[in-house]
Every structure is written in C-alpha cells, then in structure tokens.
Amino acid sequence: MLSTYKSTASFPFAQTFCRRVAFFSNSSISRNRVVYREDESDFEDPEEYRRRRKTEWKRRQGGQSFLDYLIINVRGGKGGNGCAAFHREKYVPFGPPSGGNGGRGGDVYILPTSSLTTLSSVVKRVRADPGGNGQGNWQNGKNAPPLIIRVPVGTIVRELGRDDPRRGKDEWEAEEEGLEGLNYEERRAKMREKRWVHYPRAGESNLDKDAFKEAEEAFLNQERERRIARRKRELTNPINLDLDKEEMSDEDPNAPLGLSKKENLGHLIASGGMGGLGNPHFLTQDNRSPKFATRGHEGERITLALELKLLADIGLVGFPNAGKSTLLRALTGGRAKTTVAGYAFTTLNPVVGVVRVAEDGTFEGGLSPGMVHDETLIEEQQEKEKMERGEFADALTRNQAHQLEASEKGYSAGHRFDLMERFRFTIADNPGLISNASENVGLGHSFLRSMERSLALVYVVDFSVPAPWDQLAVLRDELEQYQPGMSRKARMVIANKADLMGGDGDPESVAQAKEKLRQLEEFVENMSEERRLDVVPISAKFSQNLQKVVGMMMNIVQEEKGYPS
C-alpha cells in the first residue's frame, strides 16, 4: 500500500511531503506492525530530515526501555540431595554410614534501588541457584547464595492469589500436573523417585524394610505440614510490599576489618528448598546400615505483580506538546535527558530530574542564561559553545574555564555550584494526557500511575492556544476520574509558551496576552476548591520567569515534607 500525504503538523514553518509505506510481514516478530519510511528527497532541508530521523530513533528506543508493570514467576533454589554412602578405609571394610546432607537452595530477595528507574531490567522468570549435593565422608553440600531482584524505588509488590488466571503453579501443583494420567503404582513410584536416593543396587530391597516405611511416613507428614502452613500463609498474609524508600545496609560490629557494613538483602519473597538428609540421619538401633537418603526439597514458587509508581516531589501534568520536557530541561540545566521536538507524544517514558537551588536562590538551569531549549537548536547551541570556549581551551583547563565563568557571574573563583547548594528537589516529566486518558485512551493508565506518588502536581498548559483553560479542565477531570481526590495535589498552574503572546512588543498583542492571562486566572480561581492555585506565565524555551517558578516549587516541597521554610 503506497500513499502520499501532505504533512504540516510536525513542521509548521515548512510544508513537507512524506511517502508512507506500510507493509505487513508474515513473521511472528513483525506481524501486525506498520512501518513508515521517509526518504531524504521528501525534505527540502537535509538537516531537517536528519533531525527527524534522530528523534524518531530516540522515540522507538525509549518506548521499549520503560516498563512500569510486570508479572514475574519466582522460584527459590532446589535443595541439594543427601548422599547414601559408607565409610571405607584400610582395615575397615564395613564402616558406618557417612553420607553428607545436601545444601540449602538459594533464597530470593527483592531490594529497592535508587539507581533504577524502570522494571525493564527485571526478568520474568527468576530462578535461584540449587544447593550442592552431599558427598561421602560426611561432606555436606554447599548452600546456594541468595538471589537479589533489584527494582526501582517506588515499586509495589503483590502476590497473585490462586483465583488469578495469571498465577503460575506452585511446587506441589507442578508435581500433580506431572503425575496426571498415571495409575496408582506409577504415581507412587515416580513420587518415591523424586524424594529418595538409594544406595547402589539397594533400591528394591529398601522398599520392603520397615525402617524405610517409617522414614517415608515421617517424611510425608512433614511435607503435608509444610503445605498446610504455606496455604495458610497465602490466605492470611500474602506478600504485599510498598518499596517507597531505599533501605540502607546495617552496621555489623562483628564483621572483619574493612567490612563493617552488613549487606542488605531486602525482603524475602521465596525461600529456597531445604537440603536432603544423608543416610547417617536414619541410623537407629534397629537399622545399623541405612541404605537410603532424601533428595532436596523444591524451592517456593510464587507469582508476583510488580507495579512501578515513580517517586518525585513535583509531577508535571499537561497535554502533549505543552512544553513539559522543555521546562524540565530548563530547570535542570539540561541534565534531564528528555526528548524535545515539535510533535505530540515526544515523551514516552516518565523522566525524573533534579533541581538544585543555591543559597542566593539561583538554580542550576539559571546559571546558563541565553540557552535555548529546543531540539532543533540544541546541536547548534553546543557547537557555538565549543567555538566560544575554543579561544582559551589550549591555555586553560576545563576547571579553570569553569572558575572563569563563575567569576563572571559574581561567584568567587573556584566556587562550584554544588558547594553553594541550599536545597534540591525532584521533578517528574510525565507523558502528555489527553481526553479519556482515565479510560486508558492514548498512553492511558500506565502514565497516570506514575503521578500517584508525587507529593504535589503542577499543571502545564499551552498559553498560545486560544483557550488554555479548556486544557486545564480536561486535566483536572482526568485526574479525578482516575483516582478521586488526586486533583487536590495540584498546587500551581504554569502557562508555558507565553513568549508567543505579545513577545513582539506590539501594544495590541500585549493587551490580548494580559486579557487571556486574566481569564485563565479567573478560571483557576473558580476551579480550585481547597486552595488557590497560583498561575505563572513562563517561556521554558527561553528560560523566562523560571526563577519565580523554582522558588514557588521549593516552598511547595518544603511544605509537603514538613520542612521549615
């Protein structure tokens, strides 16, 4: 299918023509996938084509890297088998039983980690290592090391119940599935094979001994008690963790020199199986030569649902292409690597940036005046800065250049920004919301979920549209429909792209901009219920009026956290 269409949405200043080629592949990997290809000849400016291809590539890569909901099957390590052996040495042809016990299987822990921001690094099938098998001469098997699942801070862990169709089978249900279709004798033989280790050429003779029958009955009783305890735990105390903070390692005073900190494993979610018993365990007065041992127990099997709700002090809420990513770049001095472009849904993944405020009220982004935060101008800006620094790059090091730049801004020589830091807070750039997002339309629930954990929300509206208050009404309604009371977290309204209204200095356009701002403030005053929301017009692209925004956000965070202002 080949069609030609005229596109002006992505490039409002130049009419470009793109050829859209869609094809469907029969392979399982690309089935039902529509691929659009653009040729360089379709663009008048080759640089424009190159930037478009670059942003599209970033968009595809980012969409695959973020993951905020995942179901995983976790299995503790299987215990090692016990050993059936007898001690042999010179002049001792018939020594005592000497089989060692099996090692314990690895436990599985889950640990919140601040360095992670997505669940994409978590595998869906988690398997801990098995324990080592026991050996002769009373050598016990090695215990398996614990397995740690590292997840981002803000992850909620829930165990799926037995009525959930997504839940996997536990160790006993998996065994029952393997025994289906077998008669009684075949089932009994297979169950014994899974639980017992026999001395060579003693398997059949052991089955007729009273000592083995008593040991088998005791083994099955213990297994039945474990199964009942497991079912009781699932009903009364299922796993439900809210990993909203990073856990620090504990100090261990008994640790060797240089290892004073005890490693923090996190929360235990699946225990490894116990190791099997060697034949010395079954030595009694009546049975002086036990020729059997037990195999290791299966580790626990559980199914967990991981749900990531990003933790940020301030969450930006707005329509697609309202300028949230540009605002985050400007506030963080470009440290937050968000995608900025002239089309909707450039942000496919929530991005968290850190705003650092100095003692004099300046912030990191404000230390670079004149920076234009626009994807089409970022590379040109970087080249310009390299050329300007090239005049003294040979004579001064980068540190000296930084000192020179700081002295020009009025700071003392060698005074770096992080040494003057007074306060810092985090801002989350959430993907744009659209109407009916609460019904999972558009990017839907996956990104409304990321706003739940923010201490406060800030609306970002496009001030250049004819009626920005309509955007505000939709955003508030979608938050309320998704979670009643969620809109009460909103503390401020940012009217972005104010430079497009009255920026040319024409008295008539300036008057129109002031009238629109008055209408927006009046709408916000009538909309708010508990507290009055401040309306701040800004230009994130040209870093205009951001000093006031940072100051207000800092006060909001301090108030929400209970810090003294």
N, C-alpha and C positions, 0 to 999 in steps of 0.2 A: 504494500500500500504506500503510495507516494503522493504527498500533497504539499502545496506551497501556501504559506500564510504570511500575513503581514503582522509583525510584532512591534509595538511601541511601548509595551508595559515595562520591559526591562531597561529600555534606553529611551527616555522621554525626549532627549535632545537630538536624536538621530533616528530616522526611520530605517530599519534594517529588515532584511528578508532572510528567513531561515527555511531550509528544507528539512522537513521532518520525515524521517524514515523509520517506520515501525515494522518489526518483524517478530514472529513468534517461532521459538525453537522447540523441537520435539524432545530435547534432552531434559532430564529431571532437574538440572541445575538452573537453567534459564527459562523454564516453561512459564507461560503467562507473564513474561516480563517484556515490557515495551521499551525499546532502546531508541533514543533520539540522537541523531548525528547532525552536526553542523559543519559546514565546510568553510574554510578561511575566505573563499571568494564571496561568501554571502555577506561579509562585513566590509564596509568601506575603510575602516581603520584596522590594520593588522594588530595593533596593540590592544584594541578593544576585544578582538577575538581571543587573543592570548589571555587577557584577564578573565574573560567569561569562562574559558576552558579551565583556568586555575580555580576559580570559585566553585564551578560545578564539581571538580575533582574533590575539593575540600568538603563539599556538601555530601557527596557519596561516602567519603571516608568517615565523616563524623556521624552519619546516620547509622553506620554499622558498629561504632565503637561504644555508644552509650547503651546501657541496659539498666532498667530500674525495676524489673520484676522477673523473677526466675524461680523455677521449681527444680530442686535437686534431690537426687537419691543418694543417701549417705549410708555407708556400710562400715562398721567397725572391723578391725582386723581379726582374722580367724586365729584361734589359739593353736599353738604347736602341738603335735601329737606326743603322747607319752611313749616311752620305749619299754619293750619287754626283752630283757637281757639278763644274763647271769655272769657273775664274776668268775673269770678264769685266769689262773696263773700257775706257775710251776709248783707241782706237788699239791695243787688244789684243783682237782678235776671237777668237783661239784661245789662251786662256791655259791654264796647267797644271791638273791635277785639284786641286780644293780642297774636297772633301767632308770634313766632320769626323767623328770617331769618336763612337759612342753612349756615353752614360754608364752606369755600373755600376748594377745593380739593388740595392735595399736588402737588407742582411743582417738576419737575425732573431736576437736575443739573448734569453736568459732570465735574469732577475735576481731573487734572493730579497729580499723587502721585509718588514721587521718590522711595518709598519703594517697589513698584510693578515692576515686570519685564515681566509679561505675562498677556494676556487677559483671562486666564482660570478662574479667579475669577468673571468675569462679566457674569451674567445670560442673556439668550437670550430673556426672556420675563420680562420686567421691568414694575412694576405696583406700582404707588404711592398710598398712603392711601386716602380714601374718607373723605370728611368733615363731621362733625357731623350734625344731623338733628336739626332743630329748635323745640322749645317746647313752651307750653303755658306760660302765664305771661311774655311775651316779652323776653323770654330766647333764645338768638341766639345760633346756633350750633358752635362747636369748629372748628377752622381752622386746617387742617391736616398739619403735619410737612413736610418740604421738603425732598425729597429723593435724595441722592448724589450717583452717579455712579463714583467710583474711578477706574481710568485707569492709566497705566504706562506713565511716561513722554516719549514723542516721538510718541504719538498716533495721528493719523489723523482721524477726524470725518467728514463723509459726509452723507448728507441726500439723500436717494434714490428718484429719480423722479417718476412721475406717469407712465412713459413708461417702467420702470424697472419691470420685472415679479416677482422679489423677494420682492417687496414692499407690505406691508400689507395695509389693508383698513383703511381709516380714520374713524372718528366717524360718519360722515354723510353717507359714503358708507356702513358702517356696518349696519346702520339703514335701508338703502334701501334694503340691502340683506335680512333683516328680514321681510320686507313687500312684498317680491315677492310672487306672486300667490294670493294675496288678492284683493277683489274688492274695489271700492272707499269708501263705507261706513265702511268696515272693516279696511282699511288703516287709515281712518280719526279717527276712534275710538281708534285704537292702538296708533296713534301718540299723541292723547289727553291724553291717559292714561300714556304715558311716560313723559308728560310735566306738568301735572296739579295734584294738590292734592285738594280733595273736602272734605268739612265738612260732617260728617256722615249723610246719607240719604238726601244729597242735590246735588248729582251728576247730576241727570237728570234735576232737576229744574234749575240748573246753566246754562245748555246749551241753554236755551231759553231766558235768560236775556240779555239785550243789554249791560250791564256793562261787562259781561263775554266775549261777542263777541268783544267788543272794546279792552279789555285786550288781548285777543287771537291774534287779528290782530297786535297789537303793539309788542307782543312777537315774532311773526313770522317774522316781519320786522327786528327786532334786530338780530334774528338768521340768516336771509339772509345777513345782512351786515357783520356779523362775518364770514360767509362762504366765501363771496367775498374777504374780507380782507385776509383770510387765503390762498386762491388760489393765490392772488396777491403776497403775501409774498413768496410762494413756487416758483413762476416763477421768481421773481426779486431778491430775497435774500434767497436762500436755505442755510441750515446750512452747513458750511464748515469751520472746525476749525483745526488748526495745534497746538497741545498742546506740544510744544517743550521745555517748561520750567515750573518748578513748581511755582505756584502762592502763594505768602505769604499773611498771614492774615493782614488786615488793623487795624490800631490803632483807637480805638473808645474813644474819650475823655469823652463821656457821660456815659460810661459803669460803673457799680458798682465797688467798690474797689476789686482788685484781678482779675477782668475780663476786663482788658484794651484792649485786642485784640478782634476784631470783627471776628467772624468765617467766613472764606472764603468758599462760597458755590460752586464757579466755574462758569461755563457757563450754562445759562438757555437753555434747549433744548425742554422742553414740559411743557406748563402751565397747571395748574390744573383748573378744571371747577369752574365757579362761583356758589356760593350757591343760592338756591331758595329763593324767596321772601315770607314773611309771609303775611297773609291776611290784616294786617294794611296798607300795601303798596297800596292796591286797594281801600282804603276808600276815597270816594268822597262825594260831596253834594247830589248827586242823589242816591248813593249807600252807605247807612249808616251801612249796615250789610253784608259786602262781605264774602261769604262762600267758598272761593277758595284761593289757594296759588300755587306757582310754584315749580316744582321739580328742583333739582340741575342739572347744565349743565354737559355734559360729558367732561372729560379732553382731551387735544390734544393727538392724536395718530400719531406717526411718525415712520419710519423705518430708522435706521442708519447703515452705514457700518463703522466699526472700523478697522483701519489698523495700526499695530504697526511697527514702524521703530526705532530700538534701537538707542539711542544716546550714542556714545562713541568717545573719542578723536582719538584713533587708532583702526583700524579694521584689523584683521589678515585674509589674503586671501591665501588659499592654497589647495592642493589636499588632499583627505582623507589620514590619517595616515602620514601626513608630519611633525607632531610634534607640531602643534599649541597649543593643550591643555597642552602638557608638557611645552612648552615655557611660557604659561600663569601661570602655577603653579610655575615655577621657578622665574618669575618676581614678583609675588605677595607673595612670601614666603609661598605658599601653601594655602593662604586664598581663592583663587578662586577654588571652588569645581567642577572641571572638571573631566571627565572620561578619564583615560589614560589606553590604552590596546593595544595589538598587532594585532588588526584587524581594517579594514576600517570602517568609519562612527561611531566611538565611540561617537562623539559629535553630538547629535541630536537636541540640543537646543542651541541657542546663549547664551554665558555666558560672563558677564562683570566683570572684575576685576580691582582693584585699585592698581596702582604702586605708592609707596611713596618714594620720594627721599630725602635724608638727606642733611645737609649743606656741608658735605665733599664729596658729590657725590655718596655715597653708597646708596643702595636701600634695601628695607626690605628683599627681597629674597637673597641678597648678604650677609646678616648677619648670614646665616646658611651655611657656607662652608662645603663641603663634602656631602650635601644632594643629594641623587639620586632620581630623579623624574621619577619613573617608577612604574606602578600599581603592578607589581609582587614583588616589593621590598619595597613598602610603609609600609606594616604592619611589616615587619622585621625591617625596619628602626625605626619605632615607638617603637617597643619592645626594640631595642638596646638603644634608648634614655632613656626609662624608667629605664633600668638597670643601665645606667650610672648615672642618677640622684638619683637612689635609695641609693647610698653611703652616700648622705648628705640630703636625704629627711626628715629624722627624726629630724635633728638638725636645718635645715634651712627651712623657708617658701618658697613658690614659688616666692614671690617678692625678697627675699634675693638671691635665686638662679639666678634670672634674673639680679640682680645687680652684682653678681659674674661673670656671663657670659659676661656682658657688660664691666666690668673692664678688663677681659682677652682680649677683643677686642680693648682696648685702650680708652674706654669711661670712663667718670667719674662715680663714684659709684652712683647708683640710677638714672642714666640718661637713660630714656626710649626713644625709637625710635621716638614716636610721638611728643616728645618735641623738637627733633632736625630736624623735618620735614621742608624741604625747599619748595618742590613743589610736587604736586600729579596730576596724570592724569589717565584716564580710558582706558582699552584695552578690545576689544570685540573679543572673540574666536568664530568665525563663523564656522558652519559646512562645511565640505570639498566640494569643487566644482569639477565637472567632466566635460568632454566634452559634449557640447549641454545642459549645465545647463540653459542657457538663453532661451531654448525652453521648459523649465520645465521638463527636464530629471533629474533623480536622485532626490535629495532633492529640486532642482529647484528654482522657483521664491520665495518661502517662505523665503529662507535664503539669496538670492541675495538682497531681500528687506531690510534685516537688515543691509546691508552695506551702504545703501544710505546716512544715516545720519552721518557717521563717518567723522571727519574733515580730516583725512588722512588714507590711506590704506598702509599696509605693506605686500608684497608678502613673503610667507614662502614656500620654495622649499626643497625637499629631496635631499641633496647633495650626498647621497650614491648611487643614481640611475645612470645608465650610461650617461643619457643626461638630467640633471636638467633644461636646457634651454627650452626643449620641454614643460615641465610643465608651465614654465613662459609664453611661447607664448599662450598656451591654456587659462590660467587665464586671460591674457590681452584681448584676443579675446572675451571671455565670458562676461567680464565686459562691453566691448564696444557694444556688440550685445544686452545686456540687457538694457543699457542706454548709448547712445553716450556721450562721454566725461567723463565717470565715471573712466576710467583708468588713467586719469590725476591726480586723487587724490593719486596715488601711489607715495611714497616718498623713499622707501627703499626695498631692497631685502635681506632676511635673508636665508642663506644657512645652514639649520639645519642638524644635524647628521654628522657634519664634523669629529667627533671622529672616525667614521668608515672608514675614508680615511686617511691613514698614521698615525693612532693612535698607531701602534705598534713600530713606530720609524724606520722602515726599510727604507733605503735611496731611494729605487726604488718606494715604495708606497708613500713616501712623495713627490717625484718628480711628480708622477702621480696626486696627490692631488693638487699640485701647478699648474700643467698644466690645470686641469679641472677648477680650480678657475679662471685662466686667460681666458679660453674660455667663462666661464659664464660672467665675467666682460666685455669681448668684445661683447658678445651678448646683454647684458643690455645697453651698450653704443650705439649700433646701433639701439636698440629698442626704447629708450626714444626719445621723440620729443621736449618737452618744457624744461625739466630739467633733469640733470643726476642723475640716481638712484645709491645710494651707495650700494655696495654688502658687506655683513658682514658674514663671516663663523662663526658658533657657534656650541655648543653642549648644547642643552637645558637640556638634561638628566643629564649631569654632571656640569651644570651652568658655562660653559666655554665661555668667551668673552661676557658675558651679560652686564658687566659694560659699555662697549662701546655702546651696543645697547640701554641701558637705557638713556645714555647721548644724543644720537642722537634723540631718540624719544622725549625726553624732549624739545630739541631745535625745533623739528618739531611742537610740540603742541604750544609752545610759539610763534612761527612764525605765525601759523594759527590763533591763538587767538589775535595776535597783542600785546603780552606782550613784554616788553623789555628783551632782552637776558641777 
